[in-house]
């Protein structure tokens, strides 16, 4: 395989999210999951680390949290056979803040720290971002860096630069199935995308559909096999 993406050219380009859960258990060491799935190979956007008693679920993807925080979000993404890049259509943001959450049940209770990054979208379609709501909820509007948003106890709010947050929980020991939540989230992130296949041939459209089905079926099989 010929590499297309490199870490030092991908940092700070897409929405990002970190869910933090304290298990208050006695585990010492490092575990990880989510990096050996076909979903991750196709789109390395979600993985989980457990360092001692704390679980970190990390996600980064185009417009991952833009819609719930009221920013412009993807109407569709279009596969372009003549380019390594993906084309996006955008919707105007709602300018309303909702909770950042997923249908998949991550390790609860958790604190979610998320941040919209819209430098590329702003460069291509500045008119979508040129409004008071986006500017108010950004640290650096000119460079497309949104504020950090914190979600816990069914509440989401922006964090100012000098503001502090406590990650202290209730101290109750919890045990989780470590693999399942992350792999289910990978499936949700994949299936939530709205694809526009207008530029593909009929055969390419069939291959795209078969490929998505294969990824989902394989990941579901992994969840059953490694259900711990």
N, C-alpha and C positions, 0 to 999 in steps of 0.2 A: 504494500500500500504506500502511496505517495502522500506524505503529510501535507495538509493544507493549512493547518492552524498551529500557532505556536504561542506559548504562554505569554511571552513578553510583548506580543502584538495583540493580545485579546483582553488584557486587564482594563477594567473601567470602561467597557464599551456597551454593556447590557445591564438591564435591571438585575438586581441581586438581592438575595434573601438568605438569612441564617436563622434557623429555629434552634433554640437552646433548651434542653431539658435536663434537670438534675434528678438523677435516679436515687440519690442518697443510699446507694448500695455499697458493698465492700469490694467491688471489682478494681483491680489494679492492672493497668496495661492499656493497649490500644487495639481497637477493633475497627473494621470498616466494611461497608457494604454498598452495593450499587454500581461498582466499577466493572463488574464482569458480566454485564447484561448486554444484549443486542441494542436495547434502548440507549444505553450509555455510549456504545460504540457509534451508533448513528448520530446521537446528539448528546454530548457529554455535559449535561446540564444539572444533574442532581446526584449527590452522593452523601453518605452519612459516616461520620467518625464518632467513635466513643473513646474518650480519653479519661481513664479512671472511671469516675461515677457520672460524668457529664456527656450527654449526647449532643452532637452538632450536626444538623442537617443543612447542607449548603446547596443552594440553587442559583443558577444564573442563566437567563434566557432573554430573548427579545421581548419586550413589553410584558414581562412576567407579572409585575404588580401595577402596571400603569392604569389599567381600567379601574380597579377598586379604589385607587387614591385620586381618581378624577382627572388623570392626565390623558393625552391622546393615546389611543391604543390601536392594535392591529385589526383592521377589517378582514384581511386575508393575507396569506403569504403565497407567492406565486413561484413555482419551480421554473427556473430558466435554464433550458438545456444548453444554451449558448454561453453560459457564465457559471463560475463557481459560486457566485453570490445569489442570495434569495431576494426577490422583489417583495415589497410590502405595500398594501393599501392601508390608509389610516382613517380612523374615525376621530372626530373632535372629542376632546375630553368632556366629561360631565361636570367638571369643576365641583364635585361633591366627594367627600371622603367617606369611604366605607371600610369595613374591616378587611384586612388582608388575611385570606383563609383559603383552604382547599377542601374539596369533597373528601379526599383521602384523609384518614385519621392519623396524623402524625403523633409522635410520642407525647401524650398529655400528662400534666399541664406543661405548657411551654411558653417561652417568650420569643416572639418573632421580631427580628430586626431586618428591615428591608429598605431598599433605596432605589429610586428610579434614575436611570442614566439615559439621557436622550440626546447626546451630542450628535449622533449620526442622523436621527430623525429631524433634529433642529436644523442641521446643515442642509438637508434635502427639502424639508417642508417647514420652513421657519414660521409660516403664517399659522400653523396649527398650535404653536407654542407661545406665540406672541400675545400673552394675556396676563392679567394681574394675578390670577389664581396660580398659574405655573410659576411665575416670578416669586410670589409670596412663599411658595413651598419649595424653593430651591436655595441651595447654598451658593451656587455659582451658575446663574442663568446663562451667561455668555458661553460657558463651556459645557452646558447641558448636564449639570450635576444637581440632582434633586436632594431634598432633605432626607435624613434618615427617619423612617417611621417605625414606631414600636407598637406591637400588637400583643396584648395579654388581657385576660379576663373579659373577652369579647369587646375590647375597646382598642381603637387605633388612633394614634396621635403623632404629630411630627415632633422631632427632637431638635432643640436648638443646639448650636455648636458647643456652648459651654454648659449645657444641661447634663446632669448625671442620671443614670438609671441603675436600679438595684436588681440583680438577678437572683436574689435570695428567695427560696421557695418555702414550703411548709415543713420541710425536713422529713416527710414521710417516705419510707423506702418503697420503691416501685420496681416491678419487673416487666419488661416489654419483650414482645417478639421483635427481634432486632432487624431482620431482613424485610419482612412483609411491608411495613409502612413505607419504606423508601422505594421499594419496587412498585408498589401500588401508586405512589406519587409519580414515578417515572411514566407509568401508563397514562395517568391523568394528564400530565403535561404534554404527552404525545397526542392523545386523542382530542385535547381541547383546541388544537390548532385548526384553523379554517383554511383549507388549501384551495387555491385557484389553479387549475390544471389546464387552462386555456392554451398555453404555449406548447403543450405536450401532444405527441401523436397518440392515437388510440392505443397502440401497443405500450407506449410509455405510461399512459394512464393506468392500464391494467397492471403493469409492473409496479407502479407506485402503490396501488391498492393492495396487491399481493405482498409487497414488502412491508407495509404497515401491519397487515394482518399477521404476518410471520413474526414480526417483532413483538406484538402483543401476546400472541399465543405462546411464544417461547418464554417471555417474561412471566406469564401466568403459570407456566410449567415450573419455572424456577421457584416461584412463590410456594407452590405445593411441595416441591422437593426439599426446599430449604426453609421450612416453616418453623423457624426458631428465632 
